[in-house]
Amino acid sequence: MKKAYRIKKNEDFQKVFRRGQSFANRQLVLYYMKKEEQSHFRIGLSVSKKIGHAVMRNQIKRYLRQAFHELEADIQPNYDLVIIARKPTNQMEFHEIKKSLTHVLSRSKLLNKKIRT
């Protein structure tokens, strides 16, 4: 994931939490906020220590980054997105995480077209 596509600063995370909207399913929570001055979307990932040890948390983040990479062309630009992984993600494979991510993005109307997984 390119640096321009990442949210790293705590203040940016807090803005999305405070001013943005959210949608959740059992595996993921999505917070999103429109930013007109951006020409692309940015993502921030949060995986709690409650989910597992460092190797598990990093694997979940890699899966989420890869899923975003595959969906990149279909996600609407001009948004900041924060994804929070919930406990069930530590039992999931990549395709299940991608399907869950696609679900929250489509329900939030952030995908440009209907995608079948």
N, C-alpha and C positions, 0 to 999 in steps of 0.2 A: 504494500500500500504506500503510495507516494505521501510525502510529508504534508503536502497541501490538502490531502484528503483526511487528515487525522485531527482529532480534538485532543489536545494534551493538557492544556491549562485548566486548573481547578475552576477558575472564574468562568471559563467557557462552559464547562459542565454545569455549573450552578445556574447560569443564564438559561440553559435549555430546560433544566428541572423547574425553575421558577416560572418562566414565561411560555414554555412550550406545552404541547399537548401530549397525551400518552395513550398507548394501547398495549394490552398484554394478553398473552395466552399462558398456558401452564409452564412453558419453558423459558420464555423471554419477555422482557418488558422493553418497550420502545418509547422513548421520548423524542419528540421532533419539534423543530421550530424553523419557520421560514426566515431566510435571510436574503433579501433582494440583492444585496451588493455582491453576493458570491455567484460565480458562474458554474460551480460544481457543488456536490454535496460533501459534507465532512462527517466522519463517524468517530465516536468515542466508545470504547468497550470497557465494561466493568464486570469483573468476575470475583465474587467474594471468597474469602478464605473458608467460609462455611461449605463451599462446594467441593473442596478437596485440596490436596497438596499442590505445590507449585507446578509440577509436571502436568497435572490434570487441568489446572487453570490456564496454563499456557497453551495446551492442546485445544481447549475450547476457544480461546482467542484466535488461534491459527485457523480453526474451522470457520469461525465467523468472518475473519478477514477474507478467506478463500471464497466463501459464499457471496460476500459483497463484491469481490472481484468478478465473479461469474455473472452477477446481476447488475453490474456497473452501468451498462448501456440502457437498462430498463428503469433505473431509479431516477426520479425527478430531481433536477438540479436545484440549487438555491435553498437547500435544507441542511441544518445541523441535526444529526441523529445520534442518540445515545442508546446503546443496547446494554441492558443489564441481564446477565444470565441467572436463571434460577436453578435450584437444586437438581431437577430432573435432567439437566443438560449433561451432567457427569456420567450418565448411563447411555448417552446417545452417540450414534455414528454421524459422520459428516453429512450424509444425505438427509438424515432426520433433522439435523440442525438447520440445514439449508431450507428444508420444507417449512419448518417452524418460522424461520426468518421471512420467507416468502409470504407466509400467512399474515404475520403482523404488518408487513409492509403493504400488502394488498388491502387489508382491512383499513389501514390508515390512508389509503388512496395515494401512496407514494410510488407505486409502480405504474409505469406508463401503459402496460398492457397485461392482459391475463397470461400467467405463466403456469404451465403444467409441470409438476415435478414427479 
